[in-house]
Every structure is written in structure tokens, then in C-alpha cells.
Amino acid sequence: MNQALYERLCDVARRGGITRYGEVAPLVGLDMANPDHRDQMSALLEEISRHEHLRGCPLLSAVVIHIEDNIPGNGFFTLAAELGLFRGRDRFMFFVEELRRVHDHWHSAATQAAQPDVPPDRR
């Protein structure tokens, strides 16, 4: 898994934000104008989301969207369907819900990390 990309997505999620493919592509030496690079980016994001899914977490790649339509690419929805998370109805609504889950998860993780001396039962 590409650690620099993963860390950037985690940071975006902790801030409750989104980013664009073209903004994260340079981190991994890719140019989204190149079709081969787009495929490589898709594979990198899929690897990150699979990793998160195996940990019981939402699909972190939800924070990466296209500038044209403000939703993730086809690979995001294909993976979500493969994992049984997306049933192929309303892509936009699925994306919004998954993005909310990502933000909630990473906000919660950041809050817990900021309180290391507080026992878990007192948080």
C-alpha cells in the first residue's frame, strides 16, 4: 500500500474534507491526464479501501472525487458492489453516506488520539 497516499487520505478524512484525483496523483508520481496513470491511481485507491474494509472501516477512498461530477470514479462503486456495500441503485446517495461514515470514523479516531490519558470508559 502506498503510505504517502494513505496518510494524505487519512488527513483529508480527519479534517472532514474531500480531495480530487489530480490533487493526490502527484504524491505517487502520476498524471491524471494519462489513461494508464488513471488506472494505476484506481488500483492504489482500491488497495487502500480494501485494507480499510478488512479492518472493519468505511472505504477511505470516498474522499477522492472527480472535479467534473463531484463523486468518486467507477472503481469506487465497482469495489463497493464487490464488497456487498453498494447494491447499484443511487450512486450519489451511496457516496454521500459512505463519505459521512468515513468522516465520522476518522473524526472519532482523531478525537480518541487527542485524549491518550483518558481511560476508554471515560471518553
Backbone as ProteinMPNN parsed JSONL, in Angstrom:
{"seq_chain_A": "MNQALYERLCDVARRGGITRYGEVAPLVGLDMANPDHRDQMSALLEEISRHEHLRGCPLLSAVVIHIEDNIPGNGFFTLAAELGLFRGRDRFMFFVEELRRVHDHWHSAATQAAQPDVPPDRR", "coords_chain_A": {"N_chain_A": [[0.853, -1.174, 0.0], [0.519, 2.236, -0.771], [2.063, 4.388, 1.279], [2.307, 7.207, 1.519], [0.119, 8.189, 0.054], [-1.973, 6.957, 1.453], [-1.682, 8.178, 4.001], [-2.225, 10.845, 3.301], [-4.929, 10.66, 2.533], [-6.034, 9.866, 4.962], [-5.533, 12.161, 6.479], [-7.106, 14.048, 5.09], [-9.618, 12.923, 5.574], [-9.746, 13.073, 8.403], [-9.949, 15.814, 8.693], [-12.443, 16.179, 7.754], [-12.838, 16.566, 5.063], [-12.636, 16.632, 1.426], [-10.88, 15.528, -1.508], [-9.356, 15.879, -4.735], [-8.722, 13.737, -7.555], [-6.616, 14.7, -9.169], [-5.237, 16.219, -7.322], [-4.062, 14.451, -5.535], [-2.633, 12.717, -7.116], [0.048, 13.595, -7.862], [1.468, 12.918, -5.547], [2.113, 10.279, -5.801], [3.486, 10.204, -8.103], [1.947, 10.356, -10.442], [-0.005, 11.344, -13.324], [-3.059, 12.538, -13.989], [-4.011, 13.045, -16.512], [-3.085, 11.107, -18.113], [-4.182, 8.077, -19.339], [-3.211, 5.507, -18.512], [-2.082, 6.138, -16.06], [-4.342, 6.893, -14.678], [-5.569, 4.416, -14.366], [-3.654, 3.226, -12.726], [-3.88, 4.846, -10.454], [-6.465, 4.218, -9.683], [-6.079, 1.541, -8.941], [-4.343, 1.86, -6.736], [-5.998, 3.284, -4.951], [-8.029, 1.428, -4.633], [-6.651, -0.606, -3.303], [-6.12, 0.658, -0.848], [-8.751, 1.097, 0.099], [-9.661, -1.555, 0.275], [-7.959, -2.483, 2.284], [-8.831, -0.886, 4.445], [-11.489, -1.763, 4.605], [-11.139, -4.449, 5.37], [-10.304, -4.008, 7.94], [-12.629, -3.339, 9.095], [-13.561, -0.827, 8.625], [-14.945, 2.141, 7.021], [-14.893, 2.858, 3.421], [-12.11, 4.423, 2.633], [-11.284, 5.707, 0.311], [-13.413, 7.185, -0.516], [-13.096, 9.858, -0.084], [-11.868, 10.909, -2.274], [-12.555, 12.54, -5.203], [-13.981, 13.189, -8.498], [-13.414, 16.131, -10.391], [-15.286, 16.948, -12.228], [-17.876, 15.842, -11.672], [-18.082, 15.587, -8.963], [-18.047, 13.15, -7.519], [-16.694, 9.931, -6.592], [-14.72, 7.824, -8.839], [-15.604, 5.182, -11.222], [-14.343, 2.839, -10.299], [-14.491, 2.956, -7.501], [-17.22, 2.463, -6.983], [-17.511, -0.02, -8.173], [-15.825, -1.617, -6.577], [-17.141, -1.271, -4.105], [-19.558, -2.544, -4.678], [-18.636, -5.131, -5.163], [-17.777, -5.767, -2.589], [-20.164, -5.978, -1.351], [-21.375, -3.723, -0.374], [-22.584, -1.758, -1.88], [-25.489, -1.639, -3.713], [-26.094, -0.931, -6.281], [-27.997, 1.057, -6.853], [-28.523, 4.112, -6.295], [-25.935, 5.987, -7.03], [-24.928, 8.487, -6.152], [-26.185, 8.902, -3.645], [-25.211, 6.678, -2.222], [-22.475, 7.295, -2.213], [-22.503, 9.724, -0.708], [-23.389, 8.796, 1.798], [-21.327, 6.956, 2.422], [-19.126, 8.658, 2.473], [-19.851, 10.24, 4.657], [-19.708, 8.288, 6.648], [-16.959, 7.747, 6.557], [-15.888, 10.255, 7.344], [-17.025, 10.467, 9.921], [-15.864, 8.221, 11.163], [-13.053, 8.81, 11.039], [-12.972, 11.243, 12.356], [-13.765, 10.477, 14.902], [-11.631, 8.727, 15.5], [-9.519, 10.562, 15.526], [-10.274, 12.186, 17.652], [-10.149, 10.394, 19.793], [-7.415, 9.839, 19.756], [-6.427, 12.267, 20.532], [-6.903, 12.288, 23.192], [-5.147, 10.717, 24.957], [-4.571, 10.152, 27.656], [-6.915, 9.708, 28.922], [-8.964, 7.31, 30.298], [-10.534, 4.667, 28.361], [-13.211, 4.139, 29.159], [-14.067, 6.544, 30.107], [-14.257, 8.333, 28.106]], "CA_chain_A": [[0.0, 0.0, 0.0], [1.3, 3.459, -0.834], [1.913, 5.04, 2.573], [2.098, 8.654, 1.364], [-1.267, 8.382, -0.371], [-2.819, 6.567, 2.587], [-1.615, 9.223, 5.022], [-2.932, 12.036, 2.807], [-6.365, 10.4, 2.617], [-6.384, 9.897, 6.389], [-5.538, 13.568, 6.884], [-8.303, 14.654, 4.491], [-10.777, 12.383, 6.296], [-9.755, 13.638, 9.766], [-10.399, 17.206, 8.58], [-13.815, 16.2, 7.248], [-12.796, 17.141, 3.728], [-12.542, 15.822, 0.212], [-9.793, 15.936, -2.381], [-9.562, 15.49, -6.128], [-7.705, 12.824, -8.082], [-5.478, 15.485, -9.622], [-4.51, 16.764, -6.18], [-3.285, 13.403, -4.868], [-1.824, 11.989, -8.102], [1.476, 13.903, -7.785], [2.074, 12.23, -4.398], [2.566, 8.957, -6.228], [4.14, 10.367, -9.401], [1.002, 10.1, -11.525], [-0.641, 12.462, -14.012], [-4.4, 12.052, -14.299], [-4.283, 13.212, -17.944], [-2.596, 9.879, -18.742], [-5.111, 6.975, -19.027], [-2.531, 4.46, -17.737], [-1.927, 6.646, -14.703], [-5.663, 6.826, -14.04], [-5.737, 3.015, -13.957], [-2.767, 2.998, -11.581], [-4.479, 5.525, -9.296], [-7.606, 3.402, -9.291], [-5.558, 0.36, -8.234], [-3.828, 2.3, -5.44], [-7.133, 3.612, -4.093], [-8.706, 0.162, -4.318], [-5.849, -1.285, -2.28], [-6.358, 1.361, 0.418], [-10.115, 0.824, 0.567], [-9.716, -2.969, 0.699], [-7.282, -2.518, 3.58], [-9.743, -0.308, 5.439], [-12.658, -2.654, 4.732], [-10.713, -5.61, 6.157], [-10.206, -3.543, 9.325], [-13.973, -3.012, 9.556], [-13.732, 0.619, 8.479], [-15.527, 2.547, 5.732], [-13.991, 2.96, 2.275], [-11.39, 5.694, 2.746], [-11.159, 6.381, -0.993], [-14.587, 8.043, -0.738], [-12.708, 11.275, -0.003], [-11.263, 11.311, -3.551], [-13.643, 12.715, -6.167], [-13.733, 13.826, -9.79], [-13.73, 17.554, -10.43], [-16.423, 17.174, -13.118], [-19.19, 15.471, -11.125], [-18.005, 15.58, -7.502], [-18.183, 11.827, -6.927], [-15.562, 9.071, -6.962], [-14.787, 7.15, -10.132], [-16.278, 3.893, -11.331], [-13.67, 1.827, -9.485], [-15.022, 3.046, -6.139], [-18.527, 1.813, -6.939], [-17.288, -1.432, -8.502], [-15.314, -2.25, -5.36], [-18.21, -1.281, -3.1], [-20.507, -3.593, -5.072], [-17.952, -6.408, -4.936], [-17.736, -5.994, -1.146], [-21.534, -6.086, -0.862], [-21.781, -2.471, 0.274], [-23.375, -0.957, -2.825], [-26.408, -2.512, -4.433], [-26.293, -0.451, -7.636], [-29.177, 1.922, -7.066], [-28.23, 5.539, -6.417], [-24.51, 6.19, -6.766], [-24.678, 9.696, -5.376], [-26.602, 8.694, -2.251], [-24.254, 5.765, -1.606], [-21.263, 8.069, -1.988], [-22.724, 10.667, 0.402], [-23.435, 8.016, 3.042], [-20.002, 6.398, 2.706], [-18.281, 9.784, 2.851], [-20.227, 10.586, 6.034], [-19.147, 7.243, 7.504], [-15.514, 7.975, 6.6], [-15.635, 11.435, 8.178], [-17.358, 10.119, 11.311], [-14.849, 7.286, 11.66], [-11.766, 9.458, 11.239], [-13.136, 12.27, 13.398], [-13.765, 9.727, 16.154], [-10.267, 8.247, 15.717], [-8.694, 11.719, 15.873], [-10.683, 12.616, 18.987], [-9.592, 9.433, 20.74], [-5.967, 10.008, 19.77], [-6.136, 13.52, 21.222], [-7.167, 12.085, 24.619], [-4.473, 9.464, 25.302], [-4.511, 9.899, 29.087], [-8.27, 9.48, 29.431], [-9.345, 5.895, 30.148], [-11.584, 4.488, 27.361], [-14.56, 4.184, 29.724], [-14.362, 7.928, 30.5], [-14.286, 9.179, 26.902]], "C_chain_A": [[0.9, 1.238, 0.0], [1.041, 4.289, 0.426], [1.643, 6.534, 2.452], [0.659, 8.954, 0.968], [-2.221, 8.063, 0.773], [-2.844, 7.67, 3.656], [-2.333, 10.488, 4.584], [-4.438, 11.841, 2.925], [-6.832, 10.413, 4.066], [-6.483, 11.334, 6.884], [-6.777, 14.284, 6.348], [-9.543, 14.206, 5.266], [-10.872, 12.963, 7.706], [-10.267, 15.072, 9.762], [-11.842, 17.315, 8.099], [-13.894, 16.739, 5.834], [-12.887, 16.119, 2.607], [-11.326, 16.32, -0.549], [-10.111, 15.442, -3.781], [-8.426, 14.556, -6.565], [-6.445, 13.585, -8.475], [-4.652, 16.084, -8.502], [-3.64, 15.711, -5.503], [-2.372, 12.64, -5.83], [-0.334, 12.328, -8.01], [2.196, 13.225, -6.606], [2.692, 10.895, -4.795], [3.166, 9.005, -7.642], [3.244, 10.1, -10.587], [0.425, 11.398, -12.072], [-2.002, 11.975, -14.502], [-4.807, 12.313, -15.747], [-3.873, 11.961, -18.725], [-3.531, 8.713, -18.362], [-4.465, 5.838, -18.224], [-2.361, 4.874, -16.281], [-3.266, 6.626, -13.964], [-5.938, 5.408, -13.555], [-4.876, 2.696, -12.739], [-3.328, 3.635, -10.317], [-5.663, 4.722, -8.778], [-7.146, 2.183, -8.484], [-5.026, 0.732, -6.848], [-4.963, 2.595, -4.459], [-7.911, 2.36, -3.704], [-7.958, -0.573, -3.217], [-6.077, -0.656, -0.902], [-7.745, 1.037, 0.951], [-10.287, -0.633, 0.99], [-9.084, -3.136, 2.085], [-8.216, -2.015, 4.686], [-10.947, -1.216, 5.674], [-12.312, -3.88, 5.581], [-10.564, -5.271, 7.636], [-11.58, -3.196, 9.907], [-14.303, -1.538, 9.453], [-14.386, 0.937, 7.141], [-14.454, 2.73, 4.663], [-13.352, 4.346, 2.212], [-11.295, 6.436, 1.418], [-12.384, 7.221, -1.332], [-14.221, 9.526, -0.698], [-12.094, 11.793, -1.294], [-12.347, 11.348, -4.626], [-13.153, 13.348, -7.467], [-14.148, 15.289, -9.716], [-15.008, 17.813, -11.235], [-17.776, 16.924, -12.454], [-19.21, 15.325, -9.616], [-18.362, 14.252, -6.846], [-16.954, 11.002, -7.317], [-15.782, 8.416, -8.326], [-15.468, 5.797, -10.066], [-15.658, 2.812, -10.446], [-14.169, 1.794, -8.053], [-16.331, 2.264, -6.025], [-18.423, 0.324, -7.27], [-16.792, -2.185, -7.276], [-16.406, -2.35, -4.301], [-19.246, -2.358, -3.407], [-19.903, -4.965, -4.813], [-17.935, -6.771, -3.451], [-19.118, -6.112, -0.528], [-22.048, -4.843, -0.166], [-22.718, -1.638, -0.582], [-24.202, -1.896, -3.676], [-26.796, -1.974, -5.817], [-27.496, 0.435, -7.874], [-28.766, 3.366, -7.323], [-26.778, 5.798, -6.027], [-24.261, 7.391, -5.865], [-25.04, 9.495, -3.916], [-25.656, 7.733, -1.529], [-22.97, 6.513, -1.262], [-21.42, 8.992, -0.781], [-22.714, 9.93, 1.738], [-22.056, 7.464, 3.404], [-19.039, 7.505, 3.116], [-18.586, 10.216, 4.286], [-19.64, 9.567, 7.014], [-17.634, 7.421, 7.659], [-15.196, 9.143, 7.524], [-15.918, 11.132, 9.641], [-16.282, 9.221, 11.919], [-13.544, 8.008, 11.974], [-11.836, 10.603, 12.237], [-13.076, 11.604, 14.762], [-12.361, 9.242, 16.495], [-9.349, 9.396, 16.141], [-9.01, 12.211, 17.277], [-10.094, 11.69, 20.043], [-8.084, 9.589, 20.858], [-5.564, 11.267, 20.533], [-6.331, 13.402, 22.729], [-6.461, 10.827, 25.124], [-4.465, 9.151, 26.792], [-5.873, 9.646, 29.721], [-8.612, 8.013, 29.238], [-10.512, 5.752, 29.177], [-12.987, 4.586, 27.925], [-14.958, 5.585, 30.175], [-14.426, 8.863, 29.312], [-15.675, 9.488, 26.493]], "O_chain_A": [[1.918, 1.275, 0.691], [-0.051, 4.824, 0.617], [0.834, 7.076, 3.204], [0.051, 9.883, 1.499], [-3.165, 8.81, 1.031], [-3.91, 8.042, 4.148], [-2.984, 11.142, 5.399], [-5.149, 12.744, 3.364], [-7.914, 10.919, 4.363], [-7.406, 11.682, 7.619], [-7.422, 15.041, 7.074], [-10.415, 15.019, 5.575], [-11.963, 13.308, 8.158], [-10.934, 15.504, 10.703], [-12.401, 18.411, 8.041], [-14.913, 17.311, 5.446], [-13.168, 14.938, 2.811], [-10.806, 17.401, -0.271], [-11.046, 14.664, -3.972], [-7.325, 14.589, -6.015], [-5.335, 13.164, -8.151], [-3.487, 16.423, -8.706], [-2.589, 16.041, -4.954], [-1.429, 11.982, -5.389], [0.488, 11.414, -8.075], [3.402, 12.988, -6.671], [3.67, 10.445, -4.198], [3.331, 7.971, -8.29], [3.719, 9.662, -11.634], [0.372, 12.414, -11.379], [-2.072, 11.085, -15.35], [-5.86, 11.839, -16.172], [-4.277, 11.786, -19.874], [-3.657, 8.395, -17.18], [-5.11, 5.266, -17.345], [-2.482, 4.048, -15.376], [-3.311, 6.371, -12.761], [-6.475, 5.214, -12.464], [-5.309, 1.987, -11.831], [-3.263, 3.047, -9.237], [-5.837, 4.568, -7.569], [-7.752, 1.837, -7.47], [-5.238, -0.008, -5.888], [-4.904, 2.211, -3.291], [-8.395, 2.248, -2.578], [-8.576, -1.106, -2.296], [-6.211, -1.368, 0.093], [-7.898, 0.735, 2.134], [-10.988, -0.915, 1.962], [-9.615, -3.842, 2.942], [-8.361, -2.652, 5.729], [-11.371, -1.411, 6.813], [-13.111, -4.298, 6.419], [-10.683, -6.15, 8.49], [-11.685, -2.805, 11.07], [-15.219, -1.052, 10.116], [-14.385, 0.107, 6.232], [-13.26, 2.753, 4.963], [-13.982, 5.315, 1.788], [-11.231, 7.665, 1.401], [-12.385, 7.91, -2.353], [-14.959, 10.359, -1.222], [-11.824, 12.988, -1.41], [-12.976, 10.333, -4.926], [-12.08, 13.949, -7.531], [-15.125, 15.634, -9.051], [-15.73, 18.774, -10.967], [-18.715, 17.696, -12.644], [-20.241, 14.976, -9.042], [-18.914, 14.227, -5.747], [-16.255, 11.343, -8.271], [-16.878, 8.452, -8.884], [-15.857, 5.329, -8.996], [-16.371, 1.967, -9.906], [-14.262, 0.724, -7.451], [-16.523, 1.497, -5.082], [-19.157, -0.494, -6.715], [-17.284, -3.272, -6.972], [-16.574, -3.395, -3.673], [-19.754, -3.01, -2.495], [-20.579, -5.86, -4.303], [-18.063, -7.942, -3.094], [-19.244, -6.321, 0.679], [-23.045, -4.898, 0.553], [-23.551, -0.896, -0.061], [-23.679, -2.83, -4.284], [-27.713, -2.493, -6.452], [-27.965, 0.544, -9.007], [-28.675, 3.783, -8.477], [-26.436, 5.825, -4.844], [-23.471, 7.316, -4.924], [-24.273, 9.881, -3.034], [-25.333, 7.943, -0.36], [-22.442, 6.381, -0.158], [-20.542, 9.028, 0.081], [-22.098, 10.391, 2.699], [-21.661, 7.503, 4.569], [-18.221, 7.309, 4.015], [-17.668, 10.525, 5.045], [-19.137, 9.935, 8.075], [-17.094, 7.264, 8.754], [-14.329, 9.031, 8.392], [-15.131, 11.503, 10.512], [-15.846, 9.437, 13.049], [-12.988, 7.837, 13.059], [-10.842, 10.899, 12.9], [-12.416, 12.103, 15.673], [-11.939, 9.333, 17.647], [-8.5, 9.222, 17.016], [-8.107, 12.611, 18.012], [-9.597, 12.151, 21.071], [-7.535, 9.48, 21.955], [-4.48, 11.324, 21.112], [-5.966, 14.314, 23.471], [-7.121, 9.945, 25.672], [-4.362, 7.982, 27.163], [-5.966, 9.398, 30.923], [-8.554, 7.516, 28.113], [-11.396, 6.608, 29.154], [-13.884, 5.074, 27.237], [-16.099, 5.786, 30.59], [-14.629, 10.065, 29.483], [-15.885, 10.188, 25.503]]}, "name": "protein", "num_of_chains": 1, "seq": "MNQALYERLCDVARRGGITRYGEVAPLVGLDMANPDHRDQMSALLEEISRHEHLRGCPLLSAVVIHIEDNIPGNGFFTLAAELGLFRGRDRFMFFVEELRRVHDHWHSAATQAAQPDVPPDRR"}
